[in-house]
Amino acid sequence: MCLAIPGKVMEIVENIARVDFGHGVTREIDITLVDVDVGGYVLVHTGFAIQTLEASEAEETLKLWKEIFQSMESDP
């Protein structure tokens, strides 16, 4: 099973993008495999953007991840 996380592209320098995964978590990601602009959303796996996403789809997925993490924090 593979796990890929959506993120918003904040900056691009050549084939490397600074991607925001929410709550201030950003990483540099290789975007060689996709065609994306600043402000777009990508699905990231092991440091590579593997697919672009519509904003609504990405934001819904990020919302679900947030709910999962919040429920984990509230469990004893």
N, C-alpha and C positions, 0 to 999 in steps of 0.2 A: 504494500500500500504506500502510495506517495502522498505527502502533505505539501500543499502549495497554499501560500497566503497572499491575499490581495493587498496592494499598496498603491499609493498615489505618487506619481513622478513629480518631484519638486525641482529638479535641476538635471541637466544633461551636459556632459562633457565627453565628446566623441562617442564611444560605445558604453560609457558608464553613466548610470543615473543614480541620483540620490533619491531613494524611495521612502516615503513616510507610511508606516504601518499603524499609525495611531498612537495616541498618548505619548508623543515625543520620541517614539522609537523609529529611528531612521537607519538605513544601511545603504552602502554602495552596491549596486546590482548591475550585472552585465546585461545589456539590452540588444546584443547582437542578433538575437533570434526573432525580435519583434520590431514593428514600426510604430513608434509611440512618440508623442510630443509631451512637453511639460504640461502638467494638469491632467494627463491621462492616467488611467489605471491599468496595472499589469498584475498578472498572477505570477508569483515568484516561487521557485523551487531550487534549493541548493545554490542560491546566489545568482540564478539566471532568471530573467523574465521569460516565461514560456508561452504567454498568451496575453492579449489585451482584453480588457473587460469594459462593458458599459458602466458608467458611473453608478447607476442605480443598483446594478448587480453587485458591484464591489462594496458599496456602502451598506447594503443589506447583509452581506457576508461579514463585514467588519463589525456590524452591530451584533450579529450572532456570536462572534468570537468574544466580544466584550461581555455579553451575558454569560457565556460559559466561564470566563475568568472570574467574573463577579461571584458566580455561584460557588466556584471552587474556594474563593477567599472566605465565604461565609460559612462553609462547612467546617465543623469542629475537627 
